[in-house]
Structures are given as structure tokens and as C-alpha cells.
Amino acid sequence: MLVAQQKAKTAVDFRRPTGASESALADGGLHWRLLGMTNLTPLEGGLPILRDGRVIGAIGVSGMQSTQDAQAAAAGVAAFGA
């Protein structure tokens, strides 16, 4: 599976931006246990698409720096109208 797809799947599975997991890892401590999860891609660039509080899909972007991936994903979500 491509990294962008993994980011999108992580955003759907955890119902939050993948950057939240990346930030948790940066905090260290108990958050390091996240690395043991096989279904987690803790890199910015994955965003869930929400409609009426429900996840209806996700966007995953990869290929640049993580912060740039996140910006591109946010633009995609905005263009989608979510």
C-alpha cells in the first residue's frame, strides 16, 4: 500500500488527522507505544472527511515534507466542501 493510502486509512480508522499521532510520538514517553500498532501511519498528511460528524472518507497525501503533505490534504478537504 502506498504511503498516501496508509495515511488516509489511518485517518479513517482513528477518526482524526494523522498529524495527531505524529505529535504524540514527538512528545515521547508512553506515546512511543504507538509504534507497536500495525495499522497506524503517524505522519502528517492524512485527514478524515467528515459530514454531519460522521467519517465519510479521507484524503492522504505523500511526497513532500509532512507539513506540506498536511497542507495539500487540507486543500483537498476544503475543495471537497467538508
PLY file of the C-alpha trace (Angstrom):
ply
format ascii 1.0
element vertex 82
property float x
property float y
property float z
element edge 81
property int vertex1
property int vertex2
end_header
0.00 0.00 0.00
1.29 3.46 -0.83
2.10 5.89 1.98
-0.69 8.26 0.93
-3.19 5.39 1.11
-1.85 4.38 4.52
-2.30 7.94 5.76
-5.90 8.04 4.51
-6.67 4.66 6.11
-5.16 5.81 9.42
-7.30 8.98 9.32
-10.44 6.87 8.80
-9.56 4.20 11.35
-8.71 6.67 14.11
-11.20 9.41 13.07
-8.54 12.12 13.37
-5.73 13.73 11.38
-2.59 11.61 11.20
-0.61 14.59 12.44
-2.14 13.98 15.89
-0.27 10.67 16.08
2.92 12.29 14.83
2.65 14.93 17.56
2.01 12.29 20.22
5.18 10.46 19.20
7.15 13.69 19.35
6.03 14.03 22.99
7.70 10.68 23.74
7.08 8.77 26.93
4.12 6.40 26.84
3.25 7.64 23.36
6.08 5.50 21.96
3.74 2.52 22.30
2.01 3.81 19.17
4.93 2.42 17.17
3.73 -1.08 18.01
0.46 -0.57 16.14
0.48 -2.14 12.69
-2.46 -0.07 11.39
-1.04 3.37 12.21
0.88 5.75 9.94
1.95 8.57 12.29
2.91 11.13 9.65
1.11 14.36 8.79
-0.85 14.31 5.56
-3.89 12.18 6.33
-7.22 13.85 7.08
-10.65 12.34 7.62
-13.52 13.81 5.65
-16.43 14.47 7.99
-20.04 15.13 7.16
-22.53 15.70 9.98
-19.98 14.36 12.46
-19.50 11.10 10.56
-16.41 9.99 8.68
-17.33 9.57 5.02
-13.82 9.17 3.65
-10.30 10.52 3.90
-7.53 12.18 1.96
-3.92 11.05 2.20
-1.04 12.97 0.64
2.60 11.96 0.47
5.67 13.02 -1.47
6.75 16.25 0.20
7.65 17.20 3.75
4.95 16.09 6.18
3.84 19.66 6.86
3.42 20.23 3.12
1.53 16.95 2.79
-0.84 18.19 5.52
-1.38 21.50 3.71
-2.19 19.71 0.45
-4.58 17.35 2.25
-6.33 20.31 3.90
-6.75 21.96 0.50
-8.28 18.73 -0.80
-10.73 18.52 2.07
-11.65 22.18 1.57
-12.18 21.65 -2.16
-14.42 18.70 -1.34
-16.54 21.04 0.75
-16.17 19.24 4.04
0 1
1 2
2 3
3 4
4 5
5 6
6 7
7 8
8 9
9 10
10 11
11 12
12 13
13 14
14 15
15 16
16 17
17 18
18 19
19 20
20 21
21 22
22 23
23 24
24 25
25 26
26 27
27 28
28 29
29 30
30 31
31 32
32 33
33 34
34 35
35 36
36 37
37 38
38 39
39 40
40 41
41 42
42 43
43 44
44 45
45 46
46 47
47 48
48 49
49 50
50 51
51 52
52 53
53 54
54 55
55 56
56 57
57 58
58 59
59 60
60 61
61 62
62 63
63 64
64 65
65 66
66 67
67 68
68 69
69 70
70 71
71 72
72 73
73 74
74 75
75 76
76 77
77 78
78 79
79 80
80 81
